[in-house]
């Protein structure tokens, strides 16, 4: 699913890497009365972060698409139905893995007991 994560990482990191872009994105989300006030920054170091970032990106997909179009950095994959289906699938899989991972934390936990 590298084709999905590479686009998500590129968009999220582009927004977060430039202070002005990030402030404009937060103002854009506030103006559009989005459920979220910001996107999550992607770090490859934490596996749980990947699932959260993908989920937030998916939930903000319309806002990200509009914002990236306004700043002349369109995301053509957002028009591709297959790519969006792959994104939704990856979000679901990573969310289930995150839930399993959290259930497995703690002393004496075994995968068979979950």
Secondary structure, 3 states (H helix, E strand, C coil): CHHHHHHHHHHHHHHHHCHHHHHHHHHHHHHCCCCCCCCCCCCCCCHHHHHHHHHHHHHCHHHHHHHHHHCCCCCHHHHCHHHHHHHHHHHHHHHHHHHHHHHHCCCCCCHHHC
